[in-house]
Amino acid sequence: MGATSWLYFVPYQEDVEAALQALRRDVFLRGDYAAPIDRETMIAALQQALRRPKCYDADLVAQWKEDLERLESIPEADPDDVEAAIGELLAVNREAGTHSILDIRSASSTPGFGVAAPLSAAQLTQLFGTQKPMHHMVKARRAEIEVLRDRWEATFIIVYQDGEPDEIAFIGYSGDWGNRSDTGVF
């Protein structure tokens, strides 16, 4: 049914990977993501549905069995270990995603699935008329930036103020509300 676009601005630091991971931690701790259903609820729903296998298509029942095994095998995250908790959330949400920066796992110089990558010098100039875009320029061109990447990919842009790096913008879209069945499981 669709993904969700998102835009985050964080204070500038030279290490974009560290900035991304700090942002992911902050978003997780704020609860600013889609968690349509928690692990325990999913397990209970699958167990209940599997008690009536004749009511459902055999392929769907087989998928539910696989989902249940996978969910039961995911170790509980230590609440003090945010990275592990994010990993569990991503494993539980699967293709539905979190509709947030949590779906982007790393920064790189090249785009890829689950990766935030910079724009090329030519793209920066074409979009902004400069290599040093400002905050308002990035916000104004958000829609144009989003379409430069596929779903589950992100762009990061160094944002300038008075000619100096001031922020890093992370722009992308992820998640898919259409991967859950009418039962609310998947």
N, C-alpha and C positions, 0 to 999 in steps of 0.2 A: 504494500500500500504506500510505503514511502519512507524516506529518510528525513532526518532533521538537520537543518543547517545550524551552524554555530560559529561564533566569533568571540575570541577572548583576547584581551590586551593584558600583558604582564610587564612589570618593570624590566628594562633592558639589562642583560648581562651577556658577556661574551660567549658563555657556554650555553648554546641553544638547547642542547639535550638536558642540561640541568634545569633550565627554565621550564621546559616541557614537563619534566618529571615533577617539579614543584607545583606546577599548575594542575597536573593530574591528581596529585595528593590533595591539594586544596579543594578541587571540585568534588572529589570523593568525600572528604571530611564534611563539606557543606551539604552533601546529599543532592547536589545539583546535576542529576542525571536521571535517566529513565530506568527504573527497576520494576518492570511491569508485574513481576511475580517473584517471590523469594523461593529459595531452594526447597525449604520444607513444604511449602504450599504446592510446588510443582511435583515433588515426590508423592505427596498425598493424593493429588489429582490423578497422577499416572497410576498409582496403585488402585485407586477407585475405578478408573476406566478399565484397567486390566482385569477387574473382577467380572466384567461383562464383555468378554472379547467377541462374542457372537453378534453384539450390537454394532460392531464397527467393521470396516474394511480390513482384510487380513494384512495388507501392506501398512496401514496405519497402526495396527496393533504391533506389528514387528518393529516399526519405528519407535513406538512408545516403549517397548521393551528395551531397545538400545538406549533410548534417552534415560530411562530409569537406571539402568546399569551404570551409565556414564555419571549421572548425578550422584548416585550412591557411592561412586568411587572417588569423587572429588573430596579431598581432605578439608575439614573445617579450617577456616582461616583464623589465625591468632588475631584477636581484635587489636592488639598493639602493633601488628605487622600490616601496615596499610597496603604495601605492594602485594602481599599474599591475599588480602581481602579484595583488592581490585582484580587480581587474577581469578579468584573464585567468582566474583560478580560477572566477569567476562565469560567464564566457562558456563555459568548457569544461563546467562542471557543469549549466548551463542549468536546466531544470525540476527536476532532481534536487536542486539547491541544495546548500548546505553544512551545513544543519541547525544553523545557528548565527546569531549576531548579524551575521555577514558578509552575510547575505541582506537585511539592513535597511540601506539606503543613506543615509538622512537622518532628521532629526527635524523635526517640523512641529506646528503647533497643531491640525491636522486629520488623522484617520487616512487611510491610503491604501496602495496596494501598495508595499512596500519602505520604509515610513515608520514611525517611532516617534512616537506622539502621546500627550499626557497624558489622564488621565481628567478628566471634568467635576467641578465642585465637588459636584454631586448624587451622582455615582458614588462619589467619595471618601467622602462622608458615609454613603451607603448601605452600602458595603463595610466601612468601618472605624469609623464613628461619630465621625469627626473629619476635619479637613482636613489633619492632620499625622500621618500614619501612621508607626509605628516599624517597624524591621527585622523583628521577629518577626511583626508583623501582616501585612506584605506576604507573607512566606513562608507564613503560615497560609492566606492567601486566594489563593494562586497559581492554583489551578485555576479559581476564579471570575473572576479577572482575565483569564486566557488566553482564555476564551470570549467576551469582550467585543470581540475583534478577529477578523478573518478570518485564514486562513493567509497568511503572507508579510507580515503587519503586526505591529507591536509596540506595547506600552504603556510609557511611562516614568512613573515615580512619584518625586517628591521624598520621601525618607525622612528622618524627624526623630529626633533624640536630644536629650533635655532641652529640647524646644521649638525647637531650632535645626536647620536643614538639615544633614544629615550624609552622606547618600548619594543616589545616583540608582539606581533599580532599572529594568532593562530586561527586559520579560517578553514572550514571544511564542512562535510556533511556525512553522517553515518547513521546506522540503525535501519531497521526495516520493520514497521508495525505489521506488515503482511505475513510474517512467518509464524503467527500464532493461530491455532485453529479456533473454532467456535467454542471449544471446551476451555479455552484460556490456557492451554498447556503449551502448544507450539503451533 
